[in-house]
């Protein structure tokens, strides 16, 4: 897949290898899991993405914006919500995955409620 090749840290001099390895590639991997239906790999990849994101933002590096408590990693949350909509089990609970957006969403779907962005007809 071309996008995965382009996340090669050697090809991302502006973002830097650290950012690509800990933030970009794991998010792309989550999207790939959803698109390819890789349900068994998804929980592991969610955990890897969350750990990489946390490590990236908590490591003391000069001039890096620090995430405050309650920060939502949208690059991870988006694919996770898409996976839940598709019937995937997340398998991970984290303060970075707001329950109202992820787990309550799954319960609403199980009760037969459509995701809010889908239209009928």
C-alpha positions as CSV (number, residue, x, y, z in Angstrom):
1,X,0.0,0.0,0.0
2,X,1.5,3.3,-1.1
3,X,0.6,5.3,2.0
4,X,2.4,2.8,4.2
5,X,5.5,3.0,2.0
6,X,5.4,6.8,2.3
7,X,5.4,6.6,6.1
8,X,9.0,5.3,5.9
9,X,10.9,7.5,8.4
10,X,13.6,8.0,5.8
11,X,11.1,9.6,3.5
12,X,9.7,12.0,6.1
13,X,12.5,14.5,6.9
14,X,10.1,17.3,7.9
15,X,8.1,15.3,10.4
16,X,11.1,13.3,11.6
17,X,11.5,9.6,12.1
18,X,10.3,9.7,15.7
19,X,7.0,11.3,14.8
20,X,6.4,8.9,11.9
21,X,7.2,5.8,13.9
22,X,5.2,6.8,17.0
23,X,2.3,8.7,15.6
24,X,1.8,8.5,11.8
25,X,2.5,4.8,11.0
26,X,0.4,3.4,13.9
27,X,-2.6,5.5,12.7
28,X,-2.2,4.3,9.2
29,X,-1.9,0.7,10.5
30,X,-5.3,1.2,12.3
31,X,-6.9,2.4,9.1
32,X,-5.5,-0.5,7.3
33,X,-6.9,-2.9,9.9
34,X,-10.4,-1.4,9.4
35,X,-10.3,-1.4,5.6
36,X,-8.8,-4.9,5.4
37,X,-11.0,-6.4,8.2
38,X,-8.0,-7.4,10.3
39,X,-10.1,-7.8,13.5
40,X,-7.6,-10.0,15.3
41,X,-4.7,-7.5,14.9
42,X,-6.8,-4.4,15.7
43,X,-6.6,-4.5,19.5
44,X,-2.8,-5.0,19.4
45,X,-2.4,-2.2,16.9
46,X,-4.6,0.1,19.1
47,X,-2.4,-0.6,22.1
48,X,0.8,0.1,20.0
49,X,-0.7,3.4,18.7
50,X,-1.7,4.6,22.2
51,X,1.7,3.7,23.6
52,X,3.6,5.4,20.8
53,X,1.5,8.5,21.1
54,X,2.0,8.7,24.9
55,X,5.7,8.1,24.6
56,X,6.0,10.8,21.9
57,X,4.2,13.4,23.9
58,X,5.7,12.6,27.3
59,X,9.3,12.4,26.3
60,X,11.1,15.7,27.2
61,X,12.2,17.3,24.0
62,X,12.8,21.0,23.6
63,X,10.2,22.9,21.6
64,X,7.6,20.1,21.6
65,X,4.1,21.0,22.4
66,X,3.0,19.1,25.5
67,X,-0.4,17.5,25.6
68,X,-2.4,18.4,28.6
69,X,-4.4,15.9,30.6
70,X,-7.5,15.0,28.7
71,X,-5.9,15.3,25.2
72,X,-7.7,13.3,22.6
73,X,-5.4,11.7,19.9
74,X,-7.7,12.2,16.8
75,X,-5.4,10.1,14.6
76,X,-6.2,7.2,16.8
77,X,-9.7,8.0,17.8
78,X,-11.0,8.3,14.2
79,X,-10.0,4.8,13.1
80,X,-11.2,3.3,16.4
81,X,-14.7,4.8,15.9
82,X,-14.8,3.5,12.3
83,X,-13.8,0.1,13.6
84,X,-16.5,0.1,16.3
85,X,-19.0,1.1,13.6
86,X,-17.8,-1.9,11.6
87,X,-18.3,-4.3,14.5
88,X,-14.6,-4.5,15.7
89,X,-13.8,-5.1,19.4
90,X,-11.4,-2.5,20.6
91,X,-9.9,-4.6,23.3
92,X,-8.2,-1.7,25.0
93,X,-9.5,0.9,27.5
94,X,-7.5,4.1,27.8
95,X,-8.0,7.7,29.1
96,X,-7.2,8.6,25.5
97,X,-10.3,6.8,24.1
98,X,-13.3,8.6,25.6
99,X,-15.9,6.1,26.6
100,X,-18.8,8.2,25.4
101,X,-17.3,8.2,21.9
102,X,-16.0,4.7,21.7
103,X,-17.7,2.3,24.2
104,X,-21.1,4.0,24.5
105,X,-21.1,4.2,20.7
106,X,-20.7,0.4,20.5
107,X,-23.6,-0.1,22.9
108,X,-25.8,2.2,20.8
109,X,-24.9,0.2,17.7
110,X,-25.7,-3.1,19.4
111,X,-29.1,-1.6,20.2
112,X,-29.8,-1.0,16.6
113,X,-29.0,2.7,16.4
114,X,-27.1,3.8,13.3
115,X,-24.0,5.9,13.6
116,X,-24.9,9.6,13.6
117,X,-23.0,10.4,10.3
118,X,-24.9,7.8,8.2
119,X,-28.0,8.9,6.4
120,X,-31.0,6.6,5.5
121,X,-32.5,6.3,2.2
